[in-house]
Structures are given as structure tokens and as C-alpha cells.
Amino acid sequence: MKITAISNLELCGGKEALKEKISRLCEAGISEIILREKNLNESEYCALFCEVLQICNHFGVRLFLHNFLDLAFKMKYKFVWLPLQILEQNSNQNLAKFEKIVISVHSIDEAKLALNLGANALCLSHIFPTDCKANLEPKGLGLIRNAREFYRGEIYALGGINSSNFHFAIESGADNIAIMSEAMKCENEKEFVKKFKI
């Protein structure tokens, strides 16, 4: 099982704090990082991505480029994590250049569409109640189980995942878990990662 941390500049309190947080998460044994900073423009994101990539490479941790698909093409970067609409807008591009394309989806119809458009991994959300989406009903474990009925590839579970409930997502068919708030807010990264070890 991979434990994937999702970045959030606002939760960290700025770029320097975020880089320090990512460094500590990598050192603690996190599996992957998603640099998910939608509020930055492409040039700002590119500058931050290059700095964070150096940190992740130092620790041997995979970094996903999020959202800015044109940037991934320019950099010839092989690992992307995208909203479904970005995949839809770029379905005519040569996506075979990417080694891993994880697409965030929120229903079975979206999951099937993502796979038809070239996704080779799915992120299903949000599974449990979460403060980030307080007004939205969670999709529940049924979303994972239903996706498993037709998809044998890699599934990430996202949304409200914590050390008390993550095993339910894995038992329902998810391969990996993705966490943002708790990863960004934890005071002891080693203890945070340790809590999710099976």
C-alpha cells in the first residue's frame, strides 16, 4: 500500500514551510507526493515543482505533477495526477508518453470515462466525511467496491481517510490511500506515516 500526501500551501503557511514539510514527510517514509497547487499560475507552479522535485529525488519519493498537463509535456515528466476535465480537454494528445496518469473521479460513470480516455490509475473520492467538502455527502466505500467490479488496475482512496478508517478502504478494494489535511498539519511526520503501516 502506498501512502500519498497531497500538498496544500495554505495549510502549511507558505512555500518554504511546504518544502520543509515535504522534506520531513519524505524522510519519514511517505510513498508519494502530489504537488496540488491549483491557485498558482503555471510559471509559479513550475518553479515550486522543480524545487520540490529535487527534494523528492533526494529521498527517492515519487512526485506527481498535478493539473498543468502542458507543463508535464514541456518537461517530459512521466507522472501526472489530473482532474477529469483536464483529461477530457486533452484526450487528443499523445498520453502514451506518460508512465502514470492518475485521474480524480467521483462516480462510476466518471471512472469509466477516465479509463476510456487513457487513465491508468484512478483516485476515488471522497470516501469519508471531510472538512474540505463539509456540505457534500461522501461517496462511501461502495464507490470503491463498485469500481473494483470492472477495474483491476490501481485505485487510490481519498477523502476523510485517517489511521482509524483507512483499512476499510483497503479492504473494500483500494490499493493506496491519499491524504491532504492530516499530512499537512501533522506535527510529527514519522508518527503520522507509522500510523498507516499495515
N, C-alpha and C positions, 0 to 999 in steps of 0.2 A: 504494500500500500504506500502510495506517495502522499505526503502532506505538503500541500501547495499553499503558500502565503500570497495574498493579494495586497499590493501596496495601496496606501492612501496617504497622500501628503498632508491632508488636513488633520487626520488622526495623529500623525507623527509630529506635526508642528514645523514643517518646512523641509527643504531639500537636504540640508546637512544632517538633520535628525533622521530623515528617512534612510539616507545612505548608511548611517551608523546602525539603525535598526536592522536593515537588510544584512549588513555585515555580521551582526550578532546572531541573527536567525540562521545564516549560512554556517557560522561557526558551531551553532547548536545542533546542526544536522537536519535542517529543513530540506525537503526533497527538491522543491521547485519554487520559483518566484514569478509572479505575474506583475509586470510594471504597468498598472492600470491607472493611468492619469489622464482622464478624458478632458480635464479642464485646461491642460496645456496645449499650446499650438504645436504644429509638427516640429518646428525648429527647437523649441524648448524641450519637447519630449525627446528628440534625438540627442540633445546634449546630455540630458539626465540618463537616458538609456545607455549611452556609451560609458558613462561613469559607473552605473550600476552593473553593467556587463563585466567590467574589469573586476569588480568585487566578486561577482558570481563565478567568473572563470577562475579566480584565485582559489576558491573553495570547491570548485568542481560541481557547482549547482546550476541546473538549467534555468535560464531566464526566458520567459515568454515576452515577445513584443506584442502589445495589445492595441487593437483598434486601427493603428496607422499602417494599413496594408501597403500603400505606396512606398512608405519608408522601408518596409521589410524588403520590397523588391529592389529598391535602390541599394540597400546594404547587403543584399543577397543573404539575408538572415533566414534561417530554416525553421524557426519555431514561432508560431503565431497563435494568438488566442483572440477570437473576434466575436463581436455581436453578430447575430444572424443577418441583420440588414446590410452590414458591410460585405459579408459573403455574397448576398444576393446582388449587390451593386457591382461586384467584381467577378461574377461567375464566368464571364467570357475570358478572363485572364488565365495564364498558364499556372494553375495552382499546384501542378505536379512538382514545381520547383521547391515546394515546402516539404520538409520532412514530417512535421506535425502541425495539423490545423485543428485546434480545439474550438468548437463553436458553442456559445452560450444559448441554451434554449429553455423554454418554459412550458412546453406541451409536447405531446407525441407527434402532432402534425408538424410542429417546428423541427423536431428531431429528425423526422423522415425527410423533410425539405433540406435540412442541413447536410444530411448524408448524401442525398441526390446531387447536391451542388459541390460536393468534394470534401466535406469534413471527414477526418479520420479519427476523431475523438469527440465526445460530447460532454458538455458541462450542464447538468440538470439543476435548475433552481426555481424558486427557493424551496428547500425541502422542509425546514422547520421555521417556526415564527422567528422573525429577526427585527431588531430595531430599525435597520436600514429600510425595511419595507413594512412598517408597522401597520399600514392601512390595507395591506394586501394579504389575502388568505394564502397560507403556504400550500404548495403543491402536494406535499406529503410523500411518504415512502412509496406510494402507489405509482408515482411517476417513474421511479427507478425500476420497479418491478415490471411495469408495462413496457418500458424501453428494452428491458432485457429479453422480452418475448420475441423481439425481432432483430436485436442488435447484439452481436457477440464482442464487439470492439471495446475500447477503453471508455469508461464512464467516470466522470468526476461528479461528486455531490457538493452542492454549495447552498449556503443559507441557513443560519442558525445552528451550524454544526459546532458542537463543543465536546469536551472529553467525556461527558456523560451519555451523549446520544450518537456519537459518530459510528459506533459499532452497529447500530440499527441500519444505517445507510449502507455499510459494507455487507451486512447480512442480507439486505434487500437486493444486492447485485452491483452496487458501486465498487469500482476498483480503487478509487482515490477520493480524498476529501480536499476541499479548498476553503480557506478561512481568511477573512479580512480583519474584522474589528478586533477579535481576540489576539490575533497575531501582531497587529499594530500597537495594541495597548498593553500587552503583557510586560511586566517588569523584569521577569526572569525568563529569557528565551530558552534556556536549556530545560527548565522545568516545564515550560509550555510544550516543547517538542516531545519531551518524555511522556507526557500525559496521553499522547496519541499513539504510542507504540503498542502494537498488539503482541 
